[in-house]
């Protein structure tokens, strides 16, 4: 996973697909720790919707959002 993130040719669409479809919690943690330009709002939405996302990553993603944004995410899921 870290090799994919460091690849200069990777696009934001690739990151969004990884966030939504990756199957291991470790890989999702690596993606969540990626540099800020890699993690966009759409890729973080993919992480939030992925059932394999670990609690630590969920906590980190939701801590940065307001209560209203968190509510909207929970209602949409």
mmJSON file of the N, C-alpha and C atoms, coordinates in Angstrom:
{"data_MODEL":{"atom_site":{
"group_PDB":["ATOM","ATOM","ATOM","ATOM","ATOM","ATOM","ATOM","ATOM","ATOM","ATOM","ATOM","ATOM","ATOM","ATOM","ATOM","ATOM","ATOM","ATOM","ATOM","ATOM","ATOM","ATOM","ATOM","ATOM","ATOM","ATOM","ATOM","ATOM","ATOM","ATOM","ATOM","ATOM","ATOM","ATOM","ATOM","ATOM","ATOM","ATOM","ATOM","ATOM","ATOM","ATOM","ATOM","ATOM","ATOM","ATOM","ATOM","ATOM","ATOM","ATOM","ATOM","ATOM","ATOM","ATOM","ATOM","ATOM","ATOM","ATOM","ATOM","ATOM","ATOM","ATOM","ATOM","ATOM","ATOM","ATOM","ATOM","ATOM","ATOM","ATOM","ATOM","ATOM","ATOM","ATOM","ATOM","ATOM","ATOM","ATOM","ATOM","ATOM","ATOM","ATOM","ATOM","ATOM","ATOM","ATOM","ATOM","ATOM","ATOM","ATOM","ATOM","ATOM","ATOM","ATOM","ATOM","ATOM","ATOM","ATOM","ATOM","ATOM","ATOM","ATOM","ATOM","ATOM","ATOM","ATOM","ATOM","ATOM","ATOM","ATOM","ATOM","ATOM","ATOM","ATOM","ATOM","ATOM","ATOM","ATOM","ATOM","ATOM","ATOM","ATOM","ATOM","ATOM","ATOM","ATOM","ATOM","ATOM","ATOM","ATOM","ATOM","ATOM","ATOM","ATOM","ATOM","ATOM","ATOM","ATOM","ATOM","ATOM","ATOM","ATOM","ATOM","ATOM","ATOM","ATOM","ATOM","ATOM","ATOM","ATOM","ATOM","ATOM","ATOM","ATOM","ATOM","ATOM","ATOM","ATOM","ATOM","ATOM","ATOM","ATOM","ATOM","ATOM","ATOM","ATOM","ATOM","ATOM","ATOM","ATOM","ATOM","ATOM","ATOM","ATOM","ATOM","ATOM","ATOM","ATOM","ATOM","ATOM","ATOM","ATOM","ATOM","ATOM","ATOM","ATOM","ATOM","ATOM","ATOM","ATOM","ATOM","ATOM","ATOM","ATOM","ATOM","ATOM","ATOM","ATOM","ATOM","ATOM","ATOM","ATOM","ATOM","ATOM","ATOM","ATOM","ATOM","ATOM","ATOM","ATOM","ATOM","ATOM","ATOM","ATOM","ATOM","ATOM","ATOM","ATOM","ATOM","ATOM","ATOM","ATOM","ATOM","ATOM","ATOM","ATOM","ATOM","ATOM","ATOM","ATOM","ATOM"],
"id":[1,2,3,4,5,6,7,8,9,10,11,12,13,14,15,16,17,18,19,20,21,22,23,24,25,26,27,28,29,30,31,32,33,34,35,36,37,38,39,40,41,42,43,44,45,46,47,48,49,50,51,52,53,54,55,56,57,58,59,60,61,62,63,64,65,66,67,68,69,70,71,72,73,74,75,76,77,78,79,80,81,82,83,84,85,86,87,88,89,90,91,92,93,94,95,96,97,98,99,100,101,102,103,104,105,106,107,108,109,110,111,112,113,114,115,116,117,118,119,120,121,122,123,124,125,126,127,128,129,130,131,132,133,134,135,136,137,138,139,140,141,142,143,144,145,146,147,148,149,150,151,152,153,154,155,156,157,158,159,160,161,162,163,164,165,166,167,168,169,170,171,172,173,174,175,176,177,178,179,180,181,182,183,184,185,186,187,188,189,190,191,192,193,194,195,196,197,198,199,200,201,202,203,204,205,206,207,208,209,210,211,212,213,214,215,216,217,218,219,220,221,222,223,224,225,226,227,228,229,230,231],
"type_symbol":["N","C","C","N","C","C","N","C","C","N","C","C","N","C","C","N","C","C","N","C","C","N","C","C","N","C","C","N","C","C","N","C","C","N","C","C","N","C","C","N","C","C","N","C","C","N","C","C","N","C","C","N","C","C","N","C","C","N","C","C","N","C","C","N","C","C","N","C","C","N","C","C","N","C","C","N","C","C","N","C","C","N","C","C","N","C","C","N","C","C","N","C","C","N","C","C","N","C","C","N","C","C","N","C","C","N","C","C","N","C","C","N","C","C","N","C","C","N","C","C","N","C","C","N","C","C","N","C","C","N","C","C","N","C","C","N","C","C","N","C","C","N","C","C","N","C","C","N","C","C","N","C","C","N","C","C","N","C","C","N","C","C","N","C","C","N","C","C","N","C","C","N","C","C","N","C","C","N","C","C","N","C","C","N","C","C","N","C","C","N","C","C","N","C","C","N","C","C","N","C","C","N","C","C","N","C","C","N","C","C","N","C","C","N","C","C","N","C","C","N","C","C","N","C","C","N","C","C","N","C","C"],
"label_atom_id":["N","CA","C","N","CA","C","N","CA","C","N","CA","C","N","CA","C","N","CA","C","N","CA","C","N","CA","C","N","CA","C","N","CA","C","N","CA","C","N","CA","C","N","CA","C","N","CA","C","N","CA","C","N","CA","C","N","CA","C","N","CA","C","N","CA","C","N","CA","C","N","CA","C","N","CA","C","N","CA","C","N","CA","C","N","CA","C","N","CA","C","N","CA","C","N","CA","C","N","CA","C","N","CA","C","N","CA","C","N","CA","C","N","CA","C","N","CA","C","N","CA","C","N","CA","C","N","CA","C","N","CA","C","N","CA","C","N","CA","C","N","CA","C","N","CA","C","N","CA","C","N","CA","C","N","CA","C","N","CA","C","N","CA","C","N","CA","C","N","CA","C","N","CA","C","N","CA","C","N","CA","C","N","CA","C","N","CA","C","N","CA","C","N","CA","C","N","CA","C","N","CA","C","N","CA","C","N","CA","C","N","CA","C","N","CA","C","N","CA","C","N","CA","C","N","CA","C","N","CA","C","N","CA","C","N","CA","C","N","CA","C","N","CA","C","N","CA","C","N","CA","C","N","CA","C","N","CA","C","N","CA","C","N","CA","C","N","CA","C"],
"label_alt_id":[null,null,null,null,null,null,null,null,null,null,null,null,null,null,null,null,null,null,null,null,null,null,null,null,null,null,null,null,null,null,null,null,null,null,null,null,null,null,null,null,null,null,null,null,null,null,null,null,null,null,null,null,null,null,null,null,null,null,null,null,null,null,null,null,null,null,null,null,null,null,null,null,null,null,null,null,null,null,null,null,null,null,null,null,null,null,null,null,null,null,null,null,null,null,null,null,null,null,null,null,null,null,null,null,null,null,null,null,null,null,null,null,null,null,null,null,null,null,null,null,null,null,null,null,null,null,null,null,null,null,null,null,null,null,null,null,null,null,null,null,null,null,null,null,null,null,null,null,null,null,null,null,null,null,null,null,null,null,null,null,null,null,null,null,null,null,null,null,null,null,null,null,null,null,null,null,null,null,null,null,null,null,null,null,null,null,null,null,null,null,null,null,null,null,null,null,null,null,null,null,null,null,null,null,null,null,null,null,null,null,null,null,null,null,null,null,null,null,null,null,null,null,null,null,null,null,null,null,null,null,null],
"label_comp_id":["UNK","UNK","UNK","UNK","UNK","UNK","UNK","UNK","UNK","UNK","UNK","UNK","UNK","UNK","UNK","UNK","UNK","UNK","UNK","UNK","UNK","UNK","UNK","UNK","UNK","UNK","UNK","UNK","UNK","UNK","UNK","UNK","UNK","UNK","UNK","UNK","UNK","UNK","UNK","UNK","UNK","UNK","UNK","UNK","UNK","UNK","UNK","UNK","UNK","UNK","UNK","UNK","UNK","UNK","UNK","UNK","UNK","UNK","UNK","UNK","UNK","UNK","UNK","UNK","UNK","UNK","UNK","UNK","UNK","UNK","UNK","UNK","UNK","UNK","UNK","UNK","UNK","UNK","UNK","UNK","UNK","UNK","UNK","UNK","UNK","UNK","UNK","UNK","UNK","UNK","UNK","UNK","UNK","UNK","UNK","UNK","UNK","UNK","UNK","UNK","UNK","UNK","UNK","UNK","UNK","UNK","UNK","UNK","UNK","UNK","UNK","UNK","UNK","UNK","UNK","UNK","UNK","UNK","UNK","UNK","UNK","UNK","UNK","UNK","UNK","UNK","UNK","UNK","UNK","UNK","UNK","UNK","UNK","UNK","UNK","UNK","UNK","UNK","UNK","UNK","UNK","UNK","UNK","UNK","UNK","UNK","UNK","UNK","UNK","UNK","UNK","UNK","UNK","UNK","UNK","UNK","UNK","UNK","UNK","UNK","UNK","UNK","UNK","UNK","UNK","UNK","UNK","UNK","UNK","UNK","UNK","UNK","UNK","UNK","UNK","UNK","UNK","UNK","UNK","UNK","UNK","UNK","UNK","UNK","UNK","UNK","UNK","UNK","UNK","UNK","UNK","UNK","UNK","UNK","UNK","UNK","UNK","UNK","UNK","UNK","UNK","UNK","UNK","UNK","UNK","UNK","UNK","UNK","UNK","UNK","UNK","UNK","UNK","UNK","UNK","UNK","UNK","UNK","UNK","UNK","UNK","UNK","UNK","UNK","UNK","UNK","UNK","UNK","UNK","UNK","UNK"],
"label_asym_id":["A","A","A","A","A","A","A","A","A","A","A","A","A","A","A","A","A","A","A","A","A","A","A","A","A","A","A","A","A","A","A","A","A","A","A","A","A","A","A","A","A","A","A","A","A","A","A","A","A","A","A","A","A","A","A","A","A","A","A","A","A","A","A","A","A","A","A","A","A","A","A","A","A","A","A","A","A","A","A","A","A","A","A","A","A","A","A","A","A","A","A","A","A","A","A","A","A","A","A","A","A","A","A","A","A","A","A","A","A","A","A","A","A","A","A","A","A","A","A","A","A","A","A","A","A","A","A","A","A","A","A","A","A","A","A","A","A","A","A","A","A","A","A","A","A","A","A","A","A","A","A","A","A","A","A","A","A","A","A","A","A","A","A","A","A","A","A","A","A","A","A","A","A","A","A","A","A","A","A","A","A","A","A","A","A","A","A","A","A","A","A","A","A","A","A","A","A","A","A","A","A","A","A","A","A","A","A","A","A","A","A","A","A","A","A","A","A","A","A","A","A","A","A","A","A","A","A","A","A","A","A"],
"label_entity_id":["1","1","1","1","1","1","1","1","1","1","1","1","1","1","1","1","1","1","1","1","1","1","1","1","1","1","1","1","1","1","1","1","1","1","1","1","1","1","1","1","1","1","1","1","1","1","1","1","1","1","1","1","1","1","1","1","1","1","1","1","1","1","1","1","1","1","1","1","1","1","1","1","1","1","1","1","1","1","1","1","1","1","1","1","1","1","1","1","1","1","1","1","1","1","1","1","1","1","1","1","1","1","1","1","1","1","1","1","1","1","1","1","1","1","1","1","1","1","1","1","1","1","1","1","1","1","1","1","1","1","1","1","1","1","1","1","1","1","1","1","1","1","1","1","1","1","1","1","1","1","1","1","1","1","1","1","1","1","1","1","1","1","1","1","1","1","1","1","1","1","1","1","1","1","1","1","1","1","1","1","1","1","1","1","1","1","1","1","1","1","1","1","1","1","1","1","1","1","1","1","1","1","1","1","1","1","1","1","1","1","1","1","1","1","1","1","1","1","1","1","1","1","1","1","1","1","1","1","1","1","1"],
"label_seq_id":[1,1,1,2,2,2,3,3,3,4,4,4,5,5,5,6,6,6,7,7,7,8,8,8,9,9,9,10,10,10,11,11,11,12,12,12,13,13,13,14,14,14,15,15,15,16,16,16,17,17,17,18,18,18,19,19,19,20,20,20,21,21,21,22,22,22,23,23,23,24,24,24,25,25,25,26,26,26,27,27,27,28,28,28,29,29,29,30,30,30,31,31,31,32,32,32,33,33,33,34,34,34,35,35,35,36,36,36,37,37,37,38,38,38,39,39,39,40,40,40,41,41,41,42,42,42,43,43,43,44,44,44,45,45,45,46,46,46,47,47,47,48,48,48,49,49,49,50,50,50,51,51,51,52,52,52,53,53,53,54,54,54,55,55,55,56,56,56,57,57,57,58,58,58,59,59,59,60,60,60,61,61,61,62,62,62,63,63,63,64,64,64,65,65,65,66,66,66,67,67,67,68,68,68,69,69,69,70,70,70,71,71,71,72,72,72,73,73,73,74,74,74,75,75,75,76,76,76,77,77,77],
"pdbx_PDB_ins_code":[null,null,null,null,null,null,null,null,null,null,null,null,null,null,null,null,null,null,null,null,null,null,null,null,null,null,null,null,null,null,null,null,null,null,null,null,null,null,null,null,null,null,null,null,null,null,null,null,null,null,null,null,null,null,null,null,null,null,null,null,null,null,null,null,null,null,null,null,null,null,null,null,null,null,null,null,null,null,null,null,null,null,null,null,null,null,null,null,null,null,null,null,null,null,null,null,null,null,null,null,null,null,null,null,null,null,null,null,null,null,null,null,null,null,null,null,null,null,null,null,null,null,null,null,null,null,null,null,null,null,null,null,null,null,null,null,null,null,null,null,null,null,null,null,null,null,null,null,null,null,null,null,null,null,null,null,null,null,null,null,null,null,null,null,null,null,null,null,null,null,null,null,null,null,null,null,null,null,null,null,null,null,null,null,null,null,null,null,null,null,null,null,null,null,null,null,null,null,null,null,null,null,null,null,null,null,null,null,null,null,null,null,null,null,null,null,null,null,null,null,null,null,null,null,null,null,null,null,null,null,null],
"Cartn_x":[0.827,0.0,0.868,1.908,2.731,3.437,3.791,4.419,3.438,2.171,1.164,1.021,1.009,0.832,2.035,3.239,4.448,4.636,3.868,3.965,3.565,4.42,4.163,3.013,2.661,1.623,0.224,0.105,-1.207,-2.076,-3.331,-4.252,-5.198,-5.944,-6.918,-8.016,-8.341,-9.337,-8.853,-7.555,-6.988,-7.089,-6.774,-6.844,-8.269,-9.234,-10.639,-11.051,-10.623,-10.954,-10.282,-9.033,-8.339,-9.056,-9.461,-10.123,-11.427,-12.149,-13.447,-13.353,-12.398,-12.387,-11.292,-10.371,-9.281,-9.822,-9.232,-9.822,-9.116,-7.976,-7.311,-7.232,-7.345,-7.273,-5.907,-4.853,-3.492,-3.293,-3.755,-3.637,-4.418,-5.581,-6.391,-5.737,-5.043,-4.309,-3.17,-2.485,-1.41,-1.975,-3.105,-3.737,-4.153,-4.676,-5.119,-3.936,-2.75,-1.557,-0.807,-1.327,-0.663,-0.588,0.331,0.41,-0.933,-1.157,-2.445,-2.957,-2.116,-2.675,-3.291,-2.842,-3.385,-4.771,-5.019,-6.305,-7.237,-8.168,-9.141,-10.45,-11.394,-12.682,-13.358,-13.205,-13.837,-13.16,-11.815,-11.156,-11.46,-11.607,-11.969,-13.4,-14.273,-15.626,-15.58,-14.675,-14.497,-14.015,-13.11,-12.636,-13.766,-14.614,-15.725,-16.758,-16.922,-17.919,-17.378,-16.063,-15.466,-15.657,-16.287,-16.527,-15.25,-14.141,-12.886,-12.043,-12.476,-11.702,-11.616,-10.391,-10.223,-10.778,-11.073,-11.643,-10.697,-9.397,-8.444,-8.534,-8.682,-8.793,-10.129,-11.201,-12.51,-12.484,-11.879,-11.781,-11.005,-9.9,-9.08,-9.845,-10.589,-11.349,-12.524,-13.22,-14.395,-14.032,-12.868,-12.443,-12.244,-11.912,-11.663,-12.951,-14.063,-15.335,-16.218,-17.105,-18.048,-19.14,-19.913,-20.981,-22.026,-22.322,-23.289,-22.767,-21.487,-20.907,-20.908,-20.601,-20.61,-22.009,-23.004,-24.387,-24.783,-24.416,-24.755,-24.089,-22.857,-22.166,-22.878,-23.301,-23.98,-25.345,-26.05,-27.377,-27.279,-26.268,-26.105,-25.678,-25.017,-24.478,-25.533],
"Cartn_y":[-1.188,0.0,1.249,1.282,2.49,2.744,1.675,1.853,2.499,2.153,2.766,4.252,4.616,6.015,6.855,6.259,6.986,7.075,6.311,6.323,7.696,8.261,9.594,9.597,8.463,8.378,8.132,7.952,7.656,8.913,8.728,9.864,9.837,10.899,10.953,9.909,9.594,8.548,7.197,6.908,5.674,5.64,6.763,6.828,6.641,7.21,7.042,5.577,4.908,3.495,2.651,2.962,2.24,2.418,3.633,3.915,3.145,2.994,2.342,0.818,0.286,-1.148,-1.941,-1.296,-2.046,-2.927,-4.117,-5.109,-5.28,-4.623,-4.808,-3.487,-3.573,-2.386,-1.734,-2.541,-1.993,-1.117,-1.58,-0.79,0.503,0.453,1.661,2.649,2.143,3.038,3.725,2.988,3.585,4.674,4.416,5.416,6.645,6.443,7.569,8.402,7.782,8.509,9.153,9.031,9.598,11.11,11.729,13.195,13.841,15.007,15.694,15.815,16.119,16.216,14.921,13.78,12.497,12.235,12.653,12.359,13.539,13.376,14.417,14.088,14.949,14.687,13.459,13.254,12.097,10.794,10.812,9.581,9.308,10.366,10.135,9.627,10.031,9.48,7.991,7.605,6.182,5.408,6.009,5.361,5.216,6.223,6.164,5.113,4.872,3.909,2.482,2.311,0.987,0.269,-0.915,-1.613,-2.136,-2.182,-2.679,-1.594,-0.349,0.749,0.589,0.599,0.436,1.63,1.401,2.448,3.637,3.378,4.486,5.452,4.907,5.752,6.495,5.811,6.465,7.625,7.392,8.454,9.644,9.381,10.465,11.246,10.551,11.227,12.022,11.46,12.134,13.263,13.205,14.265,15.588,15.511,16.727,17.341,16.648,17.131,17.704,18.599,19.164,18.135,18.39,17.475,17.356,18.448,18.411,17.556,17.696,16.884,15.413,15.107,13.729,13.145,13.906,13.455,13.157,14.053,13.84,12.57,12.315,11.103,9.862,9.898,8.745,8.514,9.569,9.438,8.91,9.339,8.912,7.47,6.931,5.561,4.509],
"Cartn_z":[0.0,0.0,0.0,0.823,0.898,-0.428,-1.157,-2.466,-3.449,-3.347,-4.224,-3.936,-2.67,-2.297,-2.722,-2.652,-3.031,-4.544,-5.306,-6.759,-7.299,-8.13,-8.679,-9.679,-10.226,-11.256,-10.698,-9.4,-8.804,-8.819,-9.114,-9.173,-7.973,-7.802,-6.715,-6.892,-8.137,-8.38,-7.864,-8.054,-7.521,-5.998,-5.359,-3.9,-3.399,-4.102,-3.711,-3.81,-4.889,-5.057,-3.977,-3.654,-2.586,-1.257,-0.959,0.314,0.446,-0.641,-0.563,-0.644,-1.415,-1.696,-1.0,-0.3,0.321,1.435,1.613,2.511,3.857,4.08,5.37,6.125,7.432,8.268,8.235,8.119,8.083,6.853,5.717,4.493,4.576,5.205,5.356,6.313,7.336,8.237,7.501,6.635,5.836,4.934,4.33,3.468,4.262,5.457,6.287,6.771,6.929,7.368,6.21,5.009,3.83,3.961,3.213,3.254,2.928,3.453,3.332,1.895,0.877,-0.468,-0.966,-0.425,-0.879,-0.332,0.892,1.521,1.3,0.399,0.092,0.801,0.677,1.322,0.715,-0.584,-1.219,-0.825,-0.66,-0.224,1.244,2.047,3.446,3.546,2.639,2.609,2.286,1.397,1.094,2.297,3.06,4.284,5.293,5.396,6.345,5.943,4.674,4.204,4.13,4.228,4.14,5.474,5.475,6.743,7.402,6.678,7.225,7.894,7.854,8.425,9.941,10.482,11.93,12.717,13.988,14.838,14.988,15.0,15.153,13.982,12.78,11.591,11.608,11.985,12.067,13.055,14.197,15.204,14.702,14.002,13.456,12.392,11.546,10.482,11.044,12.009,12.556,13.503,14.123,15.045,14.313,13.035,12.257,11.705,11.878,11.325,12.429,12.039,13.006,13.302,14.328,14.71,13.6,12.915,11.82,10.663,10.317,9.249,9.627,10.881,11.344,11.268,11.655,11.57,10.121,9.21,7.791,7.26,7.671,7.229,7.739,8.984,9.576,8.949,8.623,8.028,6.593,5.85,4.459,4.345,5.355,5.264,5.279],
"occupancy":[1.0,1.0,1.0,1.0,1.0,1.0,1.0,1.0,1.0,1.0,1.0,1.0,1.0,1.0,1.0,1.0,1.0,1.0,1.0,1.0,1.0,1.0,1.0,1.0,1.0,1.0,1.0,1.0,1.0,1.0,1.0,1.0,1.0,1.0,1.0,1.0,1.0,1.0,1.0,1.0,1.0,1.0,1.0,1.0,1.0,1.0,1.0,1.0,1.0,1.0,1.0,1.0,1.0,1.0,1.0,1.0,1.0,1.0,1.0,1.0,1.0,1.0,1.0,1.0,1.0,1.0,1.0,1.0,1.0,1.0,1.0,1.0,1.0,1.0,1.0,1.0,1.0,1.0,1.0,1.0,1.0,1.0,1.0,1.0,1.0,1.0,1.0,1.0,1.0,1.0,1.0,1.0,1.0,1.0,1.0,1.0,1.0,1.0,1.0,1.0,1.0,1.0,1.0,1.0,1.0,1.0,1.0,1.0,1.0,1.0,1.0,1.0,1.0,1.0,1.0,1.0,1.0,1.0,1.0,1.0,1.0,1.0,1.0,1.0,1.0,1.0,1.0,1.0,1.0,1.0,1.0,1.0,1.0,1.0,1.0,1.0,1.0,1.0,1.0,1.0,1.0,1.0,1.0,1.0,1.0,1.0,1.0,1.0,1.0,1.0,1.0,1.0,1.0,1.0,1.0,1.0,1.0,1.0,1.0,1.0,1.0,1.0,1.0,1.0,1.0,1.0,1.0,1.0,1.0,1.0,1.0,1.0,1.0,1.0,1.0,1.0,1.0,1.0,1.0,1.0,1.0,1.0,1.0,1.0,1.0,1.0,1.0,1.0,1.0,1.0,1.0,1.0,1.0,1.0,1.0,1.0,1.0,1.0,1.0,1.0,1.0,1.0,1.0,1.0,1.0,1.0,1.0,1.0,1.0,1.0,1.0,1.0,1.0,1.0,1.0,1.0,1.0,1.0,1.0,1.0,1.0,1.0,1.0,1.0,1.0,1.0,1.0,1.0,1.0,1.0,1.0],
"B_iso_or_equiv":[0.0,0.0,0.0,0.0,0.0,0.0,0.0,0.0,0.0,0.0,0.0,0.0,0.0,0.0,0.0,0.0,0.0,0.0,0.0,0.0,0.0,0.0,0.0,0.0,0.0,0.0,0.0,0.0,0.0,0.0,0.0,0.0,0.0,0.0,0.0,0.0,0.0,0.0,0.0,0.0,0.0,0.0,0.0,0.0,0.0,0.0,0.0,0.0,0.0,0.0,0.0,0.0,0.0,0.0,0.0,0.0,0.0,0.0,0.0,0.0,0.0,0.0,0.0,0.0,0.0,0.0,0.0,0.0,0.0,0.0,0.0,0.0,0.0,0.0,0.0,0.0,0.0,0.0,0.0,0.0,0.0,0.0,0.0,0.0,0.0,0.0,0.0,0.0,0.0,0.0,0.0,0.0,0.0,0.0,0.0,0.0,0.0,0.0,0.0,0.0,0.0,0.0,0.0,0.0,0.0,0.0,0.0,0.0,0.0,0.0,0.0,0.0,0.0,0.0,0.0,0.0,0.0,0.0,0.0,0.0,0.0,0.0,0.0,0.0,0.0,0.0,0.0,0.0,0.0,0.0,0.0,0.0,0.0,0.0,0.0,0.0,0.0,0.0,0.0,0.0,0.0,0.0,0.0,0.0,0.0,0.0,0.0,0.0,0.0,0.0,0.0,0.0,0.0,0.0,0.0,0.0,0.0,0.0,0.0,0.0,0.0,0.0,0.0,0.0,0.0,0.0,0.0,0.0,0.0,0.0,0.0,0.0,0.0,0.0,0.0,0.0,0.0,0.0,0.0,0.0,0.0,0.0,0.0,0.0,0.0,0.0,0.0,0.0,0.0,0.0,0.0,0.0,0.0,0.0,0.0,0.0,0.0,0.0,0.0,0.0,0.0,0.0,0.0,0.0,0.0,0.0,0.0,0.0,0.0,0.0,0.0,0.0,0.0,0.0,0.0,0.0,0.0,0.0,0.0,0.0,0.0,0.0,0.0,0.0,0.0,0.0,0.0,0.0,0.0,0.0,0.0],
"pdbx_formal_charge":[null,null,null,null,null,null,null,null,null,null,null,null,null,null,null,null,null,null,null,null,null,null,null,null,null,null,null,null,null,null,null,null,null,null,null,null,null,null,null,null,null,null,null,null,null,null,null,null,null,null,null,null,null,null,null,null,null,null,null,null,null,null,null,null,null,null,null,null,null,null,null,null,null,null,null,null,null,null,null,null,null,null,null,null,null,null,null,null,null,null,null,null,null,null,null,null,null,null,null,null,null,null,null,null,null,null,null,null,null,null,null,null,null,null,null,null,null,null,null,null,null,null,null,null,null,null,null,null,null,null,null,null,null,null,null,null,null,null,null,null,null,null,null,null,null,null,null,null,null,null,null,null,null,null,null,null,null,null,null,null,null,null,null,null,null,null,null,null,null,null,null,null,null,null,null,null,null,null,null,null,null,null,null,null,null,null,null,null,null,null,null,null,null,null,null,null,null,null,null,null,null,null,null,null,null,null,null,null,null,null,null,null,null,null,null,null,null,null,null,null,null,null,null,null,null,null,null,null,null,null,null],
"auth_seq_id":[1,1,1,2,2,2,3,3,3,4,4,4,5,5,5,6,6,6,7,7,7,8,8,8,9,9,9,10,10,10,11,11,11,12,12,12,13,13,13,14,14,14,15,15,15,16,16,16,17,17,17,18,18,18,19,19,19,20,20,20,21,21,21,22,22,22,23,23,23,24,24,24,25,25,25,26,26,26,27,27,27,28,28,28,29,29,29,30,30,30,31,31,31,32,32,32,33,33,33,34,34,34,35,35,35,36,36,36,37,37,37,38,38,38,39,39,39,40,40,40,41,41,41,42,42,42,43,43,43,44,44,44,45,45,45,46,46,46,47,47,47,48,48,48,49,49,49,50,50,50,51,51,51,52,52,52,53,53,53,54,54,54,55,55,55,56,56,56,57,57,57,58,58,58,59,59,59,60,60,60,61,61,61,62,62,62,63,63,63,64,64,64,65,65,65,66,66,66,67,67,67,68,68,68,69,69,69,70,70,70,71,71,71,72,72,72,73,73,73,74,74,74,75,75,75,76,76,76,77,77,77],
"auth_comp_id":["UNK","UNK","UNK","UNK","UNK","UNK","UNK","UNK","UNK","UNK","UNK","UNK","UNK","UNK","UNK","UNK","UNK","UNK","UNK","UNK","UNK","UNK","UNK","UNK","UNK","UNK","UNK","UNK","UNK","UNK","UNK","UNK","UNK","UNK","UNK","UNK","UNK","UNK","UNK","UNK","UNK","UNK","UNK","UNK","UNK","UNK","UNK","UNK","UNK","UNK","UNK","UNK","UNK","UNK","UNK","UNK","UNK","UNK","UNK","UNK","UNK","UNK","UNK","UNK","UNK","UNK","UNK","UNK","UNK","UNK","UNK","UNK","UNK","UNK","UNK","UNK","UNK","UNK","UNK","UNK","UNK","UNK","UNK","UNK","UNK","UNK","UNK","UNK","UNK","UNK","UNK","UNK","UNK","UNK","UNK","UNK","UNK","UNK","UNK","UNK","UNK","UNK","UNK","UNK","UNK","UNK","UNK","UNK","UNK","UNK","UNK","UNK","UNK","UNK","UNK","UNK","UNK","UNK","UNK","UNK","UNK","UNK","UNK","UNK","UNK","UNK","UNK","UNK","UNK","UNK","UNK","UNK","UNK","UNK","UNK","UNK","UNK","UNK","UNK","UNK","UNK","UNK","UNK","UNK","UNK","UNK","UNK","UNK","UNK","UNK","UNK","UNK","UNK","UNK","UNK","UNK","UNK","UNK","UNK","UNK","UNK","UNK","UNK","UNK","UNK","UNK","UNK","UNK","UNK","UNK","UNK","UNK","UNK","UNK","UNK","UNK","UNK","UNK","UNK","UNK","UNK","UNK","UNK","UNK","UNK","UNK","UNK","UNK","UNK","UNK","UNK","UNK","UNK","UNK","UNK","UNK","UNK","UNK","UNK","UNK","UNK","UNK","UNK","UNK","UNK","UNK","UNK","UNK","UNK","UNK","UNK","UNK","UNK","UNK","UNK","UNK","UNK","UNK","UNK","UNK","UNK","UNK","UNK","UNK","UNK","UNK","UNK","UNK","UNK","UNK","UNK"],
"auth_asym_id":["A","A","A","A","A","A","A","A","A","A","A","A","A","A","A","A","A","A","A","A","A","A","A","A","A","A","A","A","A","A","A","A","A","A","A","A","A","A","A","A","A","A","A","A","A","A","A","A","A","A","A","A","A","A","A","A","A","A","A","A","A","A","A","A","A","A","A","A","A","A","A","A","A","A","A","A","A","A","A","A","A","A","A","A","A","A","A","A","A","A","A","A","A","A","A","A","A","A","A","A","A","A","A","A","A","A","A","A","A","A","A","A","A","A","A","A","A","A","A","A","A","A","A","A","A","A","A","A","A","A","A","A","A","A","A","A","A","A","A","A","A","A","A","A","A","A","A","A","A","A","A","A","A","A","A","A","A","A","A","A","A","A","A","A","A","A","A","A","A","A","A","A","A","A","A","A","A","A","A","A","A","A","A","A","A","A","A","A","A","A","A","A","A","A","A","A","A","A","A","A","A","A","A","A","A","A","A","A","A","A","A","A","A","A","A","A","A","A","A","A","A","A","A","A","A","A","A","A","A","A","A"],
"auth_atom_id":["N","CA","C","N","CA","C","N","CA","C","N","CA","C","N","CA","C","N","CA","C","N","CA","C","N","CA","C","N","CA","C","N","CA","C","N","CA","C","N","CA","C","N","CA","C","N","CA","C","N","CA","C","N","CA","C","N","CA","C","N","CA","C","N","CA","C","N","CA","C","N","CA","C","N","CA","C","N","CA","C","N","CA","C","N","CA","C","N","CA","C","N","CA","C","N","CA","C","N","CA","C","N","CA","C","N","CA","C","N","CA","C","N","CA","C","N","CA","C","N","CA","C","N","CA","C","N","CA","C","N","CA","C","N","CA","C","N","CA","C","N","CA","C","N","CA","C","N","CA","C","N","CA","C","N","CA","C","N","CA","C","N","CA","C","N","CA","C","N","CA","C","N","CA","C","N","CA","C","N","CA","C","N","CA","C","N","CA","C","N","CA","C","N","CA","C","N","CA","C","N","CA","C","N","CA","C","N","CA","C","N","CA","C","N","CA","C","N","CA","C","N","CA","C","N","CA","C","N","CA","C","N","CA","C","N","CA","C","N","CA","C","N","CA","C","N","CA","C","N","CA","C","N","CA","C","N","CA","C","N","CA","C","N","CA","C","N","CA","C"],
"pdbx_PDB_model_num":[1,1,1,1,1,1,1,1,1,1,1,1,1,1,1,1,1,1,1,1,1,1,1,1,1,1,1,1,1,1,1,1,1,1,1,1,1,1,1,1,1,1,1,1,1,1,1,1,1,1,1,1,1,1,1,1,1,1,1,1,1,1,1,1,1,1,1,1,1,1,1,1,1,1,1,1,1,1,1,1,1,1,1,1,1,1,1,1,1,1,1,1,1,1,1,1,1,1,1,1,1,1,1,1,1,1,1,1,1,1,1,1,1,1,1,1,1,1,1,1,1,1,1,1,1,1,1,1,1,1,1,1,1,1,1,1,1,1,1,1,1,1,1,1,1,1,1,1,1,1,1,1,1,1,1,1,1,1,1,1,1,1,1,1,1,1,1,1,1,1,1,1,1,1,1,1,1,1,1,1,1,1,1,1,1,1,1,1,1,1,1,1,1,1,1,1,1,1,1,1,1,1,1,1,1,1,1,1,1,1,1,1,1,1,1,1,1,1,1,1,1,1,1,1,1,1,1,1,1,1,1]
}}}
